[in-house]
Amino acid sequence: MNKPSIYGLTLDQLTAWLQEHGHTKFRANQVWEWLYRKRVTSFAEMADVNKECTQLLADHFVIETLEEHLKQESSDGTIKFLFRLQDGNLIETVLMSHKFGLSVCVTTQVGCNIGCSFCASGLLAKSRDLSSGEIVGQIMKVQRHLDQTKQGERVSHIVVMGIGEPFDNYDNMANFIRTVKDHKGLAIGPRHITVSTSGLAEKIYEFADSDLQVNLAISLHAPNNELRTRIMKINRAIPIEKLMKAIDYYLEKTNRRITLEYILLKDVNDRREHAVELAELIGDRRDLANVNLIPYNPVDEHSQYQRSEQESVRAFYDTLKKQGISCSVRMEHGADIDAACGQLRSKQIRAAT
């Protein structure tokens, strides 16, 4: 049986585990620094940690659980990594360069069961959740890539928007966030971390009540139940009214801005009347909501959907603005590679079979 990654432990959990095995809090802090500041790949490299401790750790944990299977580099600097897990499954992780820093999009599940009709991630059903160590491991692999190629640069932002539904793997996702936020380790600020959900209402309540204090994005993609159910089957179980009630709780509890993600699909959800209806849905939440308009990355298996024309994107944006809604158009990354989330993974699996 494969050993778990030590990245699956937060600092508090690592400290408690080592103390249970006869070691001190000081020793835990040493190990933590070797893992996240010096970024070693083996316990033997922890030079000032006694051999008894490093052997204990090696007996129970591994550091690396991901192997780079494939890497695609875009002309805009975006890099998509395809990692192989210990059990042979493949996952995607994406590094993107922005004016504000370097952002990494991480995956939380092997496959996805949400079944959005436009999405490449759902082409392959979920087979399992990722452990928190496997999620943290994605950040560490990308950071080591930066250490080797762009010394001095570091991951500054994280978006939990890769393959899978993060709130369907809530506990591991939350553990991951606590680990990467820790000021003694990677020290990525909570305002630089965004978690995206397709709208699991009960988990939005839990997220609002948590100590995570990171940003929330909702994959909305339609302004009414009829249209949202047609393109996102989750809306059958959690209709817009139930979702907006959970959003209201989140806004009241946290007073934090929320992002509403809206993929523009040609002649499906990109008309002016859809923009007006979206503005009405947002209503008096507009002071704490921003709509992020997303150009669609075409997927061969979803040929019924095409990218909206630029004129339609501008009209949709202008209509929202005139209605007093804060909105933006997402900057595209990796358009010359397999840009859609899950696209590279599904292509590789199809090719192998």
Stockholm file with secondary structure:
# STOCKHOLM 1.0

chainA/1-353         MNKPSIYGLTLDQLTAWLQEHGHTKFRANQVWEWLYRKRVTSFAEMADVNKECTQLLADHFVIETLEEHLKQESSDGTIKFLFRLQDGNLIETVLMSHKFGLSVCVTTQVGCNIGCSFCASGLLAKSRDLSSGEIVGQIMKVQRHLDQTKQGERVSHIVVMGIGEPFDNYDNMANFIRTVKDHKGLAIGPRHITVSTSGLAEKIYEFADSDLQVNLAISLHAPNNELRTRIMKINRAIPIEKLMKAIDYYLEKTNRRITLEYILLKDVNDRREHAVELAELIGDRRDLANVNLIPYNPVDEHSQYQRSEQESVRAFYDTLKKQGISCSVRMEHGADIDAACGQLRSKQIRAAT
#=GR chainA/1-353 SS CCCCBGGGSCHHHHHHHHHHTTCCHHHHHHHHHHHHTSCCSSGGGCTTSCHHHHHHHHHHCBSCCEEEEEEEECTTSCEEEEEEETTSCEEEEEEEEETTEEEEECCCEESCSSCBTTCSGGGSCCCEECCHHHHHHHHHHHHHHHHHHSTTCCEEEEEECSSSCGGGGHHHHHHHHHHHHCTTTTCCCGGGEEEEESCCHHHHHHHHHSSCCCEEEEECCCSSHHHHHHHBTHHHHSCHHHHHHHHHHHHHHHCCCEEEEEEEBTTTTCSHHHHHHHHHHHGGGGGGEEEEEEECCCCGGGTTCCBCCHHHHHHHHHHHHHTTCEEEECCCCCTTSCCSTTHHHHHHHHHHC
#=GC SS_cons         CCCCBGGGSCHHHHHHHHHHTTCCHHHHHHHHHHHHTSCCSSGGGCTTSCHHHHHHHHHHCBSCCEEEEEEEECTTSCEEEEEEETTSCEEEEEEEEETTEEEEECCCEESCSSCBTTCSGGGSCCCEECCHHHHHHHHHHHHHHHHHHSTTCCEEEEEECSSSCGGGGHHHHHHHHHHHHCTTTTCCCGGGEEEEESCCHHHHHHHHHSSCCCEEEEECCCSSHHHHHHHBTHHHHSCHHHHHHHHHHHHHHHCCCEEEEEEEBTTTTCSHHHHHHHHHHHGGGGGGEEEEEEECCCCGGGTTCCBCCHHHHHHHHHHHHHTTCEEEECCCCCTTSCCSTTHHHHHHHHHHC
//
